[in-house]
Amino acid sequence: MSTAAMKRRSVISELVAAWGDIPQLLRGGEAGTLIPVIIPRHRRRLWWMVPLWLSLLALATGVMAGLQSGSEDGWSSGAYDALAAASYATGVVLLIGGVLWWWRSSIVKIEQGTNGVLTRYGAIARTLGPGRHFVWHPWSRVDFVVDTATEIPYSAPVMACPTQENVPLRSIEFFLKFRITDAVLFVRTIGAGNFDLVLSSAVQDAIRQRARRVRTERAYDLRGSDVADMQDLLNHQLARYGVRITGSNIPDVQLPTQYQQHLATRERVAKERTAYEQEWGLTRKRRIDNLQMDIERAKKARDARFVEVKAALNRAREEVARLLEQQETEAQKVRFEIETRGRSGLIAAENEAKAQRRLAQAYRDNRAVLQYELARRRLEVGATLAGSAPQPTVIRTDGGGGGGDGSALTTLLAAQLLPRLAAGSPAGGHVPPAGGLLRAVAAEGHGADEE
């Protein structure tokens, strides 16, 4: 481990100090060392018993001198009385001083946020909370003062930590805060010096397990990542020592030099790419602005054309309206002419109808005359026709002998002979009976057939 890494690494230790130095050492440490446990340097010995023993000796001397003065006479008795008085006074003074010394040495002050571990004959008796306490027992003492309220920061860089590709990272710095929850369990089970080794080993093991799951190119993602699982693991391991981790994170990760150069190259390429993207973005924006200006110009030209087209359309509409007005005027004229002609024709038709009605009225007036004239003319025509009508010829087909021949041959012969008879007989002449005639004709025909 390098010197810089050693300087960054926190060291947990315990220290022997006087009661007056305990607050400073607990809050500030010593030369970068974290000191959660102080072993007080006790000045309380059994020296407070010397004045008590001396007072007992002085009182005994006074008693003995008083007894001796009673058995002596003269100046010897006065001397013994003076010695007894002095011994009594010295004994009382020594007794009061010993008692005060004992009272003063039994006072123990525990700082706020710390607990004192009280032992008696070397065995842990109980813990003392913050404040002033009186330890009257001569063989009771506070062996440890443990900080149980402060969250102690601890930094542990892990060197040569391999990643998933077995690439050793130069260092991973792990920072945590812990607090001692049970002072007796802490000092009795492990102590500050041993806890430093245990905590460093546990942190290194947790960091190496985490780094083994990370790819090298993602190593920087460990910075500020969620380490709640690591904190739970450490709390599970350190709970037996009366310690609880209150917070942890990974503030820094150092990659190998060659890999850093590789990342520097990648960063440089990324920066160049970013610069190119920015330049391309500016170029693109400029081109977009130019295109937008062209589009605006095209829109303006289009709007101008729209205006021209609208103007032409309005002119065309006006022209069409004018032509329609002219057509409507001509149609009105034609309609007026047609209406005039129609009225004229209607008047002429009405006049002709009136004339026809008058003529019909005249015809109706002359109807009787016309009927009489028509009847007279019919009579005249009938008379004329009767005078020039042919005379009918009556053919009797009953015969004289009572037997008639009504065959088709008889009818044919009668048709051939009638013109002859009509031509040879006078008008109104008598025609022989058709039966005799037919028989004669039949006889002739029969004779011709025999021949």
Summary of the structure (lengths in Angstrom):
residues: 451
radius of gyration: 81.2
end to end distance: 180.8
largest distance: 256.4
contacts: 1170
relative contact order: 0.05
helix: 63%
strand: 18%
